[in-house]
Amino acid sequence: MAKNRIICTENEVDYLSIRKAMTAGARTVDELVELAGVCTECEGCKSELNAILSSVCGCKNVSLEAVVIAVKNGADTVEKVGEATGAGTGVDEETGEPCGKCKGLIQNIIDLGR
């Protein structure tokens, strides 16, 4: 799981704001501009946005592509996506508790099919 930090230094947009925008349906940099307010021009945007957009679960290193494929192959619940990919089944390294912070994003991917 990634720690919260400023990604877009120009507009002071943090990692969690970007993830919230993804949970609201953002899948492209242009959609992040609209939903999160990133600038796309600062070093943080240039170096990190594509990697953030391509990742669903940092605990288990599961990509957006892997989750979308699982959904297209019939995984129609967060639990089924977890069984197919491992996404949403990680453990918080600091607390030892189940993480699950990506489950909202997984549900949004199921809902939108993308």
C-alpha positions in Angstrom: 0.0 0.0 0.0 1.4 3.4 -1.0 1.8 6.1 1.6 -0.1 9.4 1.0 2.2 12.0 -0.5 1.9 15.0 -2.9 2.0 13.8 -6.5 1.1 17.0 -8.4 3.4 19.6 -6.9 1.9 22.4 -9.1 -1.7 21.9 -7.7 -0.8 20.1 -4.5 -2.8 17.0 -5.4 -2.0 14.0 -3.2 -2.0 10.3 -3.9 -5.2 9.6 -2.0 -7.0 12.3 -4.0 -5.9 10.6 -7.2 -7.1 7.2 -5.9 -10.4 8.7 -4.9 -10.8 10.0 -8.5 -10.0 6.5 -9.8 -12.7 5.1 -7.5 -15.1 7.7 -9.0 -14.2 6.3 -12.5 -11.0 8.1 -13.7 -8.9 5.8 -15.8 -7.0 8.3 -17.9 -4.7 11.3 -17.2 -7.4 13.6 -18.8 -10.0 12.2 -16.4 -7.6 12.8 -13.5 -7.2 16.4 -14.6 -11.0 16.7 -14.4 -11.7 14.7 -11.3 -8.6 15.3 -9.2 -7.1 18.5 -10.5 -3.7 17.3 -11.5 -1.7 19.6 -13.8 0.1 16.9 -16.0 3.1 19.1 -16.4 5.0 18.9 -13.1 7.7 16.2 -12.4 5.3 14.3 -10.1 2.6 14.1 -12.7 5.0 13.2 -15.5 6.8 10.5 -13.5 3.9 8.9 -11.5 0.4 9.3 -13.0 0.6 6.5 -15.5 1.9 4.0 -12.8 -0.8 5.0 -10.4 -3.5 4.6 -13.1 -2.2 1.2 -14.0 -2.2 -0.2 -10.5 -5.2 -1.3 -8.4 -3.7 -3.2 -5.4 -0.3 -2.2 -4.2 -0.3 -4.8 -1.4 -0.5 -7.6 -4.0 0.9 -5.7 -7.0 -2.2 -6.2 -9.1 -2.7 -4.1 -12.2 -5.8 -2.5 -13.5 -5.5 -4.7 -16.6 -5.5 -7.9 -14.5 -8.7 -6.8 -12.6 -10.4 -5.8 -15.9 -9.6 -9.2 -17.4 -10.9 -11.0 -14.3 -14.2 -9.0 -14.5 -14.5 -9.7 -18.2 -14.0 -13.4 -17.3 -16.9 -13.4 -14.9 -15.6 -12.1 -11.6 -18.6 -10.0 -10.7 -17.9 -9.3 -7.0 -15.0 -7.9 -5.1 -14.4 -11.3 -3.5 -14.3 -13.1 -6.8 -11.8 -10.5 -8.2 -9.7 -11.2 -5.1 -9.8 -14.9 -5.7 -8.8 -14.4 -9.3 -6.1 -11.8 -8.9 -5.3 -11.4 -5.2 -6.5 -7.7 -5.3 -8.1 -6.6 -2.1 -6.6 -9.5 0.0 -3.4 -7.8 1.2 -2.3 -7.1 4.8 -1.3 -3.6 6.0 2.4 -3.8 6.7 2.2 -1.4 9.7 -0.8 -2.9 11.5 -0.9 -6.5 10.3 -4.6 -6.0 9.7 -6.3 -6.7 6.4 -5.8 -3.7 4.1 -8.7 -3.7 1.6 -8.2 0.0 0.7 -8.5 -0.9 -3.0 -11.9 -2.6 -2.6 -13.8 0.6 -3.6 -11.8 0.8 -6.8 -12.3 -2.9 -7.5 -16.1 -2.4 -7.1 -16.0 0.6 -9.4 -14.1 -1.4 -12.1 -16.8 -4.1 -11.8 -19.6 -1.5 -12.1 -18.0 0.3 -15.1 -16.4 -2.8 -16.7 -13.2 -0.8 -17.2 
